[in-house]
Amino acid sequence: MKYIPKNIQRAIEEFSKLPGVGPKTAERLVFYLLKKPSQDIQKLGQAINELKEGLVYCEICKNLSSEIRCDICNNEARSEEEVCVVEDALDLMALEKTGAFKGRYHVLHGIISPVDGVGPDELTIHDLVLRAKNGTLKEMIFALNPSMEGEATAAYIMRQIEPYDIKVTRIARGIPMGGHVEYADSQTLKRAMEGRMSY
Amino acid sequence: MKYIPKNIQRAIEEFSKLPGVGPKTAERLVFYLLKKPSQDIQKLGQAINELKEGLVYCEICKNLSSEIRCDICNNEARSEEEVCVVEDALDLMALEKTGAFKGRYHVLHGIISPVDGVGPDELTIHDLVLRAKNGTLKEMIFALNPSMEGEATAAYIMRQIEPYDIKVTRIARGIPMGGHVEYADSQTLKRAMEGRMSY
């Protein structure tokens, strides 16, 4: 590709490293940017360069935050008695958008997965157990992805918090809204049946 | 979204502006970056910031170049007698990857489109006509997208170069490789029939 200026090649290369962005998409993105005014391009570049600036993990919930304590943990209106355990910040964001949960969170930053070499010590489980030990916590809600690893992680944490009097729940599994019973896989249907609720 | 640190929000916003990147994808990209080492993130940011640095339009073919004259126009091995006319640099790149063309290019940077307010003067047509006038050019090959605008642009240019003795061709239209005759639309089939070649 010697007929393409080096800066363009380099940008295409860097974009190609992003997940879901192949070389063709990277080309398209770069040439889209090339048509934009320089200041628009710089805005994107700057946002990326400054992405991690001043970011820390909240001392309580371990979510990414610009303060030592994040906005949710700082919010007195949110119940300290319920903690929702999520795998990562994207899950937290998805739950927050629903507005259905008014408690606090705990971000594990991963899931126990021996295959990938991730054990309990690589996650923030120890901090979660400390929160359980503290006394204010009454319900721990697991919002982990339904998978072997999710189950194993929940089971591990449950064993750790057994000494404390905490109710443990998990978000419901069943047929998604807009889904069809006839097309649902049998594992999902089984869970939906098990989790049936009275009208 | 006040529970998300400002830098993260800003990066999501900037990514969302890219074509084909919705808010969900932007979130995914940003959180992917957040897991990367800072220097990897900076590499992307820098590549974007420096994207346009030192870029000029080649004085001959008007392609983006880091020199006054681009590598292709500087290449003595490439025939000056054949010029392939393309809409933009992406089309040039696609053609170069085939290795099927050993002549020079001319990048129009758009197509005549009255609906979008793009007339001949917004494009590099004048420079192309000057190249035609120069005398070395023997064949002009149009590699424009098959559309009303592509046809109109080719027709306009052809009228301009009529005084000069230049053969005008266009790349073939027909059934794409791997395509099926039965699924081809009738316009494509019609063009394929008209453009039939002897074995």
HADDOCK unambig.tbl for C-alpha pairs under 7 A between the chains (distance, minus, plus):
assign (segid A and resid 3 and name CA) (segid B and resid 71 and name CA) 5.54 0.50 0.50
assign (segid A and resid 3 and name CA) (segid B and resid 72 and name CA) 6.46 0.50 0.50
assign (segid A and resid 5 and name CA) (segid B and resid 65 and name CA) 5.54 0.50 0.50
assign (segid A and resid 5 and name CA) (segid B and resid 66 and name CA) 5.52 0.50 0.50
assign (segid A and resid 7 and name CA) (segid B and resid 47 and name CA) 6.78 0.50 0.50
assign (segid A and resid 7 and name CA) (segid B and resid 50 and name CA) 6.72 0.50 0.50
assign (segid A and resid 7 and name CA) (segid B and resid 51 and name CA) 5.25 0.50 0.50
assign (segid A and resid 8 and name CA) (segid B and resid 51 and name CA) 5.99 0.50 0.50
assign (segid A and resid 10 and name CA) (segid B and resid 47 and name CA) 6.25 0.50 0.50
assign (segid A and resid 11 and name CA) (segid B and resid 47 and name CA) 5.01 0.50 0.50
assign (segid A and resid 11 and name CA) (segid B and resid 48 and name CA) 6.08 0.50 0.50
assign (segid A and resid 11 and name CA) (segid B and resid 51 and name CA) 6.69 0.50 0.50
assign (segid A and resid 14 and name CA) (segid B and resid 44 and name CA) 5.41 0.50 0.50
assign (segid A and resid 18 and name CA) (segid B and resid 29 and name CA) 6.82 0.50 0.50
assign (segid A and resid 19 and name CA) (segid B and resid 29 and name CA) 7.00 0.50 0.50
assign (segid A and resid 29 and name CA) (segid B and resid 18 and name CA) 6.80 0.50 0.50
assign (segid A and resid 29 and name CA) (segid B and resid 19 and name CA) 6.98 0.50 0.50
assign (segid A and resid 34 and name CA) (segid B and resid 52 and name CA) 6.82 0.50 0.50
assign (segid A and resid 41 and name CA) (segid B and resid 48 and name CA) 6.71 0.50 0.50
assign (segid A and resid 41 and name CA) (segid B and resid 49 and name CA) 6.55 0.50 0.50
assign (segid A and resid 42 and name CA) (segid B and resid 49 and name CA) 5.25 0.50 0.50
assign (segid A and resid 44 and name CA) (segid B and resid 14 and name CA) 5.41 0.50 0.50
assign (segid A and resid 45 and name CA) (segid B and resid 45 and name CA) 4.36 0.50 0.50
assign (segid A and resid 45 and name CA) (segid B and resid 46 and name CA) 6.52 0.50 0.50
assign (segid A and resid 45 and name CA) (segid B and resid 48 and name CA) 5.25 0.50 0.50
assign (segid A and resid 45 and name CA) (segid B and resid 49 and name CA) 5.12 0.50 0.50
assign (segid A and resid 46 and name CA) (segid B and resid 45 and name CA) 6.53 0.50 0.50
assign (segid A and resid 47 and name CA) (segid B and resid 7 and name CA) 6.78 0.50 0.50
assign (segid A and resid 47 and name CA) (segid B and resid 10 and name CA) 6.26 0.50 0.50
assign (segid A and resid 47 and name CA) (segid B and resid 11 and name CA) 5.00 0.50 0.50
assign (segid A and resid 48 and name CA) (segid B and resid 11 and name CA) 6.09 0.50 0.50
assign (segid A and resid 48 and name CA) (segid B and resid 41 and name CA) 6.73 0.50 0.50
assign (segid A and resid 48 and name CA) (segid B and resid 45 and name CA) 5.24 0.50 0.50
assign (segid A and resid 49 and name CA) (segid B and resid 41 and name CA) 6.57 0.50 0.50
assign (segid A and resid 49 and name CA) (segid B and resid 42 and name CA) 5.26 0.50 0.50
assign (segid A and resid 49 and name CA) (segid B and resid 45 and name CA) 5.10 0.50 0.50
assign (segid A and resid 50 and name CA) (segid B and resid 7 and name CA) 6.72 0.50 0.50
assign (segid A and resid 51 and name CA) (segid B and resid 7 and name CA) 5.26 0.50 0.50
assign (segid A and resid 51 and name CA) (segid B and resid 8 and name CA) 5.99 0.50 0.50
assign (segid A and resid 51 and name CA) (segid B and resid 11 and name CA) 6.68 0.50 0.50
assign (segid A and resid 52 and name CA) (segid B and resid 34 and name CA) 6.82 0.50 0.50
assign (segid A and resid 65 and name CA) (segid B and resid 5 and name CA) 5.52 0.50 0.50
assign (segid A and resid 66 and name CA) (segid B and resid 5 and name CA) 5.50 0.50 0.50
assign (segid A and resid 71 and name CA) (segid B and resid 3 and name CA) 5.54 0.50 0.50
assign (segid A and resid 72 and name CA) (segid B and resid 3 and name CA) 6.43 0.50 0.50
